[in-house]
Amino acid sequence: MWGSVCRGEFSSFLVAFLLLQQLQLGFVAAQGGKASPWMTLSGNAPAIIAKGGFSGLFPDSSAYAYNFALAASSPATTLWCDVRLTKDGIGICLPDLKLDNCTDIQNIYPDGKKDYVVNGVPTSGWFPVDYNSTELLSQVALRQSIYTRTDRFDFSLYAILTVDYIESQFKPPALWLNVQHDMFYTQHNLSMRNYIIAISKRVVISYISSPEVSLLTSIAARVSSKTKLVFRFLDATIAEPSTNQTYGSLLKNLTFIKTFASGILVPKNYIWPVTSDNYLQPSTSVVTDAHKAGLEIYAADFANDNSFSFNYSYDPLAEYLNFIDNGIFSVDGVVSDFPITPSEAVGCFSGLNKSSLDHGKPVIISHYGASGDYPDCTDLAYQKAVDDGADVIDCPVQVTKDWIPICMSSINLMDDTTVSLSNFSSLTSVIPELQTGPGIFTFNLTWAEIETLQPVISAPESIYHLQRNPRYKNAGKFMKLSEFLAFAKDKELSGVLITVENAAFMAQKLGFSVTDAVIHTLSDAGYNNQTTLQVMIQSSNSSVLVKFKQQTKYNLVYLIDESINDATPSALADIKKFADAVAIDKKSVFPENLKFITAQTNLVSHLQKAGLSVYAYVLRNEFVSQAWDFFSDPTVQINSYFQGAGVDGVVTDFVATARRYKRNLCMNMGNSMPSYMSPVQPGGLFQLTAPAQPPALPPMPILTDSDVVEPPLPNATLVPAPSSQPAGAVRAATATSIFMLIAAAICAALLLV
């Protein structure tokens, strides 16, 4: 079994090498741009502690997890081991005292379940004290202990590792041992104290943490002076077993903690507490109190796929920065399941010039405004998109009953408003040309009626019970296209993007030319006479873009609304005839199978060689929206699409994350780029799932001429003008409609003569 572990170690290191390129010593270089010293106790950069290695992806404390943490993170990353003792007194690394929570022991020893009292709590399960090291290390395999994470790596049968093995084989820059349950081990004729003292004589241990005062005080004089003892605080209401005081009470007596420890480790909510509905409260004084007492302070419980405050907009990097770069204090280190993200925070994103704004690549295009934070296409969403640094803000145009073009993410009001709860709920109908299900459509209501509705914030990952900014789920006001254009005109933007869909339906069924309406509204807003803001027109219909190309000089974006693998040369040539850029689904760049990236297509390079800019859509911060390869980190995702795939821009619900990426200190480091800022290697993780690879999916289609070329838009047919039609609205009708209206009026006059 040990031989297989060694072989696994080598292969895992090789894969990590392929996944993230050769480890670069760019960490120190990245720090060169910092304008001020760190606000840690020592003045050094905060430590990055990889809990069980890269346990956010691989089974905690496995060889792959430890190797990957060292390859993917800062060169100074500390490896964390939760020490458990076997029946024969060997220290092993496991995330839980109960083996059934993190291994396959139930399959190996099905009759091994026991009932014990652990710190006064009756506990049932499989425990390491009932097995000697040979029984565990040679037979039992680690598995992912958090069920929301992928189990595809469990099939590799990772062996349980000893503390000695981790130190000798991985040679980490620093090793952190977390120990507890000393009383439990004593009841089984084992001594965690004796084990720690013994191993500290043969292994260099940088940190030893424990939530037990008696354990730390008993080893304080017996371990190396180079080893930092850290008192770990648990939930404030829990009683510490040796003093019988709650951890909340002990927090008020840091001078006592200083008598036997050099630092404290606290849950992150000790520092930034949250409300019952998960919004940040003001920070506590615990960091400054610890520093005043001469104690370093480390924060725990960081995980990119965990629930954290809505203030962070599902962006884990934003959370880390709030602990290390808030201008008031900095913790001395963070314990994370995803050490790549704090590596980015420390090495590339601290001390940024937040006032800088440029409109270079990647171009940041909002998706219905900052729709990750406020309801789609509302004044609040657009204002936040501007404040967060969007290059381009977007307006998907719909039409009202009184022929007013408005900004609305869906033609169906049931998707983004409270219309189904209003007096208009009886207007439900089914229109097969628009969608298969029932809807209440924008053209069923006048603008005045739509203004009475409340917006509803989007929740694209609601199946996973992930909601967006619930305090503001109905906040904001909708905007007419004219209001949107007036709003954008004096903002620090490079352009506006107007999306036009369902134009043929509107012409045939409503007698309304949305293309003419957009052209006239842009002209009335003065966009034909200014050069500051670029106007971009987007559509999935080539016929729409052809008409705009015939009548305007706007920048035209062809939206490909399906995932494709490539495009034929003739299709590319056809697109170039009517478009300047193409927006493609993100899976058209990195195809996925069960959330693993399987490859990278050639679509981006082929489009760019045809002279077309490429924008990838829609990038979201919620970890469930991303492939496993991005490590539940939206910054890794953006970096991989830009640096890896070479897209020209991204369409995103979360503008602030993309803008911060453009400001990062590692953007132009060239060969000195640290490994944690390297784009992911497509297919690397997918290969590691063997022999449990998911079945191959059918190949995505290739775009052909027949997919691109469309007949011209039909002329708008005459329909009776809405009774509430405002003056001037008829201007949006086509010339044909206007002519017919005039002709009808003349005929009526002649009949009266």
Buried (B, 14 or more C-beta within 10 A) or exposed (E): BEEBBBEBBEBBBEBBBBBBBEBBEBBEBBBEBBEEEBBBBEEEBBBBBBBBBBBBBBBBBBBBBBBBBBBBBBBBBBBBBBBBBBBEBBBBBBBBBBBBBBBBBBEBBEEBBEEBEBBEEEBEBBBBBBBBBEBBBEBBBBBBBBEEBBEBBBBBBBBBBBBBBBBEBBEBBBBBBBBBBBBBBEEBEBBBBBBBBBBBEEBEBBBBBBBBBBBBBBBBEEBEEEBBBBBBBBEBEEBBBBBEBBBBEBBEEBEBBBEBBBBBBBBBBBBBBBEEEBEBEEBBEBBBBBBEBEBBBBBBBBBBBBEBBBBBBBBBBBBBBBBBBEEEBBBBBBBBBBBBBBBBBBBBBBBBEEEEBEBEBBBBBBBBBBBBBBBBBBBBBBBBBBBBBBBBBBBBBBBBBBBBBBBBBBBBBBBBBBBBEBEBEEBBEEBEEBBEEEBBBBBBBBBEBBEBBBBBBBBBBEEEEBBBBEEBBBBBEBBBBBBBBEBBBEBEBBBBBBBBBBBBBBBBBBBBBBBBBBBBBBEEBEBEEEEEBBBBBBBBBBBBBBBBBEEBEBBBBBBBEEBBBBBBEEBBEBBBEBBBBBBBBBBBBBBBBBBBBBEBBEBBEBBBEBEBBBBBBBBBBBBBBBBBBBBBBBBBBBBBBBBBBBBBBBBBBBBBBBBBBBBBBBBEBEEBBBBBBBBBBBBBBBBBBEEEBEEEEEEBEBBBBEBBBBEEBBBBBBEEBBEBBEEEBEEBBBEBBBEBBEEEEEEEEEEEE
